[in-house]
Amino acid sequence: MKVFSGRRWRDHYWSLAAVFGGIVLFSACATEPTTAYRDNLNHLIALQQYPAALKDVQDHKNSEYGAKSVVLYHLDEGTILNNSDQYKESDQKFADAEHTMQDLYTKSILQAGGMLLLNDTTMDYAGEPFERVLLHVFRAMNWIFMGHPHGAAVEANKAEFFLQQLHDHFKGKLGYKDDAFVRYLDAMLYADIGDLNDARISLEAAKRAYRWYASYYNTPEPEFKFPKDSRKDGELVFIHYNGVSPIKISKTIQVAWNQAVLAVQESNDTSHDSQRAKNALVAGFVGNAITVAYPQYVQPAYRIASSEVFVDSKPAGQTLLMEDVSAIAFKNLKNRMDMIMTRAIARAAIKYILARTASQAVSKQFGQGWGLLTQVGSNILAAATEVADTRNWTTLPSQIRMARIKVPPGVHQIRVDFKDQAGFVVESHVFPDVRIKKSTRSYLAFRTAL
């Protein structure tokens, strides 16, 4: 290794400092909720400790969400407030999320260069298409429970407009190309305000979408059976948000790149910090390794599998699966994986080429020893900044279930039993004074995550 001093040493010192200082800079450039944080948040929701869950989100606004995950922050706030029946406050948070999403769909195009050279988390999170549509479901239900059915119909219209945009832009090539549950719910919401034509159109769209759902998500079209003579009755609609949505983790493959062979080593570590450290060590010792990161969903376990509604202690109906959110999430990611991997490999290749170029330049000017040190440092930097984008709307349920029941007008006690796969009751919830009006639809909703 060459020995040198004076200005030449200072110049090289600062060059190396910039390389290694970049590790800290780029590792800290993106903030997103960790697996441990999301697990704890879902645990609080399962226990229905909503004030504690909301405080947990707000206390971690900067440390777990950060500036690039503002949408997720508002979505989690909105969901928890909705679950705890604070509908006005919930709708404001969802409105904040929606406005940011709209801005980011355009802005994200301008950020693509940064995403290519670092990792996907350099992009502001704009939400998955199905998350954007389900946001309108929660906003619609907020308006229903605040006593404003026309506000709910506005959300139904916005959901349908967004679905049409997806269809026009992707021409059906996107895996998530329609939402049967949203179409079905929209039909009811339009009918609630007397807009029977739009209700008919949405119901027909729901039936078409459920035929596709049956083969694609294994979710058949629901069939609700009503008594023949029920014209004097009202209708109770119970919506059951069940379970917890899948969580994304970051997986990596280490690729030793030479002229003859690509050696691949899987890493199963799901902790971001330990994974980055392991990536950096492997890359540092191997020298010619590149790190490719990609996201993968894992489904947290939950016990409740079904729910049954009782009216005045009498069995009235079972909920049916309307939306398998987990299945949609898994399929959506699977359909995009080729694009994600192509982008990740291209990003890793660029980092590798830049590192080799820098190493050769340093070797030529300062000697092979310093060139090798630069190569190792560049590999460490490249690996440390290669983490998949694992952001998703964590507080979504895994399933949305529904029961539609004809009920005589009057004030009733509604009890719902939530059962496991074997049919045993895991928990129950009582709605004590539910008023049903003739020829009117009344809604109830409840969240379980056990």
Buried (B, 14 or more C-beta within 10 A) or exposed (E): EEEEEEEEEEEBEEBBEEBEEBBEEBBEBBBBBBBEBBEBBBBBBBEBBBEBBBEBBEEBBEEBBBEBBBBBBBBBBBBBBBBBEBBEBBBBBBBBBBEBBEEBEEEBEEBEEEBBBBBBBBBBBBBBBBBBBBBBBBBBBBBBBBEBBEBBBBBBBBBBEBBEEBEEEEEEEBBBBBBBBBBBBBBBBBBBBEBEEBBEBBBEBBBBBBEEBEEBBEBBBBEEEEEEEBEEBBBBBBBBBBBBBBBBBBBBBBBBBEEEEEEEEEBEBBBBEEBBBBBBEBBBEBEBBBBBBBBBBEBBEBBBBBBBBBBEEEEBBEBBBBBBBBBBBBBBBEEBEEEBBEBBBEBBBBBBEBBBEBBEEBBEBBBEEBBBBBBBBBBBBBBBBBBBBBBBBBBBBBBBBBBBBBBEBEEBEBBBBBBBEEEEEBBEBEBEEBEBEEEEBBBBBBBBBB
